[in-house]
Amino acid sequence: LVLPVFVNSALRGEPLVVHDDGEQRRAFLHVADAAEGLLLVMQCRSLQGRPVNLGGSEAVQIGNLARMVVEATKTNAPIVMRSSNAVYGERFAVTHDRVPDTSLLSTMTGWRPLRSTRQTIVDCIEHMRTERVMA
């Protein structure tokens, strides 16, 4: 969810809020790669009934993602750091890395994401601009 939130903020010229030190890592997946992966999971009999991870293969720090979005939108939107405790409360537990192991899907079907995080960002920006999907 952070990618469209960052894109929306950047397109409006509003601050992109990065929590804590921005070093949390996430793997982003283009919707087209997700759809292709899901189709392969449904078609592969040996995966039926098994948990399968589907996700991006590129781990990106959230702070870097914010910078990539500002660069790709060609805006001067500021990036601000905020404490997650200040936003979500002291009981909030930060997950440092959220990068799925997609080796089962890759081994069984040959699937791998074809689009980079940068391409995913560009396509998200284009979609939000053309569809005016901004809150």
KEPA-990123 format. One line per field, with one value per residue (C-alpha): residue number from 1; x, y, z. Coordinates in pm, 1 decimal. Example, Ala and Ser with C-alpha at 12.3 -4.5 7.8 and 13.67 -1.06 7.14 Angstrom:
// residues 2
num <- (1/2)
x <- (1230.0/1367.0)
y <- (-450.0/-106.0)
z <- (780.0/714.0)
// end
This chain:
// residues 135
num <- (1/2/3/4/5/6/7/8/9/10/11/12/13/14/15/16/17/18/19/20/21/22/23/24/25/26/27/28/29/30/31/32/33/34/35/36/37/38/39/40/41/42/43/44/45/46/47/48/49/50/51/52/53/54/55/56/57/58/59/60/61/62/63/64/65/66/67/68/69/70/71/72/73/74/75/76/77/78/79/80/81/82/83/84/85/86/87/88/89/90/91/92/93/94/95/96/97/98/99/100/101/102/103/104/105/106/107/108/109/110/111/112/113/114/115/116/117/118/119/120/121/122/123/124/125/126/127/128/129/130/131/132/133/134/135)
x <- (0.0/292.0/368.0/32.9/33.9/379.2/278.5/-39.6/154.6/424.3/173.7/1.5/334.0/270.8/529.9/604.6/604.6/869.5/850.1/1147.1/1483.2/1338.9/1557.9/1265.9/1285.2/992.5/956.2/711.5/535.9/380.9/14.1/82.5/352.7/114.2/-160.1/79.1/204.9/-146.6/-245.6/56.2/-28.0/-382.9/-257.4/10.8/-147.0/147.4/89.1/-279.7/-349.3/1.7/93.0/281.3/451.4/408.8/609.8/883.5/1243.2/1396.9/1422.4/1395.9/1436.6/1130.7/1344.7/1489.5/1141.2/1033.5/1332.2/1259.8/896.6/993.8/1246.2/999.8/719.7/961.8/826.5/991.4/771.6/953.2/1034.6/981.3/1078.8/831.4/842.0/606.9/526.9/407.0/178.8/61.0/126.5/389.9/248.1/313.4/578.9/784.6/854.1/1201.2/1200.5/899.2/1050.4/883.0/1065.5/923.2/1155.3/875.6/676.1/987.9/1103.2/763.8/660.0/962.0/781.1/974.6/878.6/959.8/914.0/1153.0/1052.9/1138.1/901.7/632.5/669.6/649.6/339.2/173.7/237.4/100.5/-210.2/-278.5/-231.1/-446.2/-719.2/-703.8/-689.2/-585.9/-748.3)
y <- (0.0/236.5/279.2/434.9/644.1/780.7/841.9/1022.1/1243.4/1323.3/1410.4/1648.5/1798.2/1680.4/1521.6/1151.4/1021.1/758.3/587.7/553.5/530.2/426.2/116.8/-127.1/-343.6/-445.6/-628.0/-472.4/-664.1/-523.9/-618.4/-783.5/-1003.8/-1088.9/-1189.5/-1406.2/-1572.7/-1642.1/-1799.6/-2029.6/-2128.3/-2218.2/-2420.8/-2615.9/-2928.2/-2993.2/-2655.2/-2714.3/-2688.1/-2567.6/-2222.1/-2033.6/-1696.6/-1449.3/-1130.8/-916.5/-1029.9/-686.0/-572.8/-193.4/20.2/237.9/552.8/468.1/397.3/747.2/898.6/688.1/808.0/1175.3/1131.5/944.6/1197.8/1483.6/1673.9/1845.9/1673.6/1661.0/1337.3/1351.9/1096.9/1019.3/781.7/487.9/507.5/866.3/759.9/414.1/407.5/240.3/-110.1/-101.6/-352.9/-257.2/-539.4/-465.7/-701.2/-813.7/-994.3/-1322.3/-1640.8/-1721.3/-2014.7/-2276.2/-2096.9/-2036.7/-2399.0/-2547.8/-2312.2/-2108.8/-1790.0/-1482.3/-1115.9/-953.1/-589.6/-401.8/-192.5/117.4/6.0/-69.7/284.0/440.1/236.8/325.2/695.6/670.5/487.1/736.8/1029.8/894.3/748.0/1038.4/789.1/1039.0/1086.3)
z <- (0.0/55.4/-315.8/-419.4/-100.5/-189.0/-551.8/-445.6/-204.9/-461.0/-734.9/-494.4/-385.4/-30.8/199.2/162.7/520.0/589.5/926.0/1157.6/976.2/636.9/626.8/635.8/325.9/109.5/-221.6/-465.3/-739.8/-1056.4/-1092.7/-1430.6/-1275.7/-991.1/-1234.4/-1435.4/-1117.4/-990.8/-1321.1/-1303.4/-945.3/-1050.7/-1347.7/-1157.7/-1005.5/-775.0/-607.2/-535.2/-163.5/-83.9/45.7/-224.6/-189.7/-470.7/-458.7/-597.0/-602.5/-544.3/-182.5/-158.6/150.6/210.5/228.0/-113.3/-248.4/-142.6/-325.9/-635.8/-639.1/-606.4/-889.1/-1113.9/-1059.3/-1130.3/-831.9/-540.3/-284.0/49.3/228.4/603.7/865.8/1144.3/1435.6/1385.5/1757.9/1714.4/1428.7/1538.7/1912.9/2126.4/2080.6/1706.6/1601.9/1298.9/1055.0/923.2/624.4/428.1/132.8/31.9/-60.5/-403.7/-473.8/-463.4/-732.3/-938.6/-910.8/-992.9/-1274.4/-1382.0/-1278.7/-1184.9/-1190.6/-1524.1/-1422.8/-1197.0/-899.0/-1103.4/-1383.3/-1125.0/-988.2/-1336.1/-1423.5/-1090.5/-1155.9/-1509.5/-1389.9/-1113.3/-1351.5/-1635.3/-1416.9/-1172.1/-888.6/-625.2/-289.1)
// end
